[in-house]
């Protein structure tokens, strides 16, 4: 087991112990149906464990990071989906956020944690 594999396991263990259950939801459009003029959309929810924080006041610029945006850390180990902008995240209090950006901490090709910027 490499150093980064251990780091990923530690991140998962800490977020499992101190984080909360959340649902990361993705929507996938199906094939276009000319008879209805639309494409069916399927929704898939993925249960994740993570922690939500406010952005530091100094980081809120009103453009890229807006007042009310949150920073979310999700463990990468065992995650069966990659968080992408446009997905939604529902926390344990049923607050629904849209994923604005997602960046993995991925040293040497081993995903350890995903950092998300979300907006209500």
N, C-alpha and C positions, 0 to 999 in steps of 0.2 A: 504494500500500500504506500503510495507516494505521499509527500507532504501535503499536496493539494487535495488528494483524496481524503486525508485526515481532516483538513480544513473544511471540506464540504460536509463531512460527517458531523463535525463540531457545530457548524452553522445550522444544520438540520436539527440536531439535538437541542440547541439553545432556543431556536424558534419554536420547536415543538413544546418545550417546557414553558417558555415565557410569551410566546406569540398567541395568536388567535386563529381560529378557523375562518377562512374566507373562501369565496367562490369566484374563480376566474372564469368568465364566460366568453366564448367565441361564437361568432355567427359565420356560417358558410353558405354562400349562395349556390343553389343548384343550377341545373341547366335551364336556360330561357325557354318558356313555353309560349309560342306565338298565339295560341288560342286564348290565353288569359292575359297576354301582354306583360307578364312578369316572370320572375324566377323565384322558386320557393327558397325560403331561408331556413336552415336548420340551426338550432342552438344547442351547444354542448357546454355543460358546466364542469369545471375541474375544481375539486376541493384542494386547497393549499393551506399551509400554515405560514403566518407572517406577522410582521409588526408594522404599525402605522405611526408615523411621526409627522409633526408640523415641520415645514421648512424653517430654517433660521431666518429671522426677520431681515438680516442683511442680504440674503439670497433672493428675496422677493423683489423682482424688477418691474412687475406689472405687465410684462410682455411674455417672456419665456416662462417665468414662474409667477403665477398670479396669487393674490391673496386668497387663502382657502385651499390652495393646492397642498397635497400631502405627499410624503415620501414613504414608500413601502418597501420593506425587505422581505423577500421570499426565498426560502431555501431551494437550491437547484437540485439537490440529490433526491431522486425519486420523482421529480416533476415530469409529467408526461406531456407537457405542452410548453412551448416557449412564449412567454408573455409578449404581446405585440401591441403597438398603438391601435386604438379603436376597440379593443376588448373592454369588457367591463369587469369591475371588481366589486363584490359585495362583502362588506365586513360583517362581524358578528352582530352588530347593532342594526343591520339591514340598511346601512348607508350604501348607496350605489355610486361608484366613481367610474369615470372613463379613463383608460390608460392613455396618457399623453406620450410618454416615452418609457423605454425599458432598456436597461443596460446590464449585461451580465458581467460579473467579476469572473474572468475566465483565464486565470494564469496557466500557461503551458497547456492550453486546450482542455482544462478541467473546469467545468462550470461549478462555482462554489455558491454563489448567491446572485439573485436578480434584484436590481434596484429599479423601482418603478416611480414615475411621477404620475399621480392621478389627480383628477379634478371632478368635483361634484357637479 
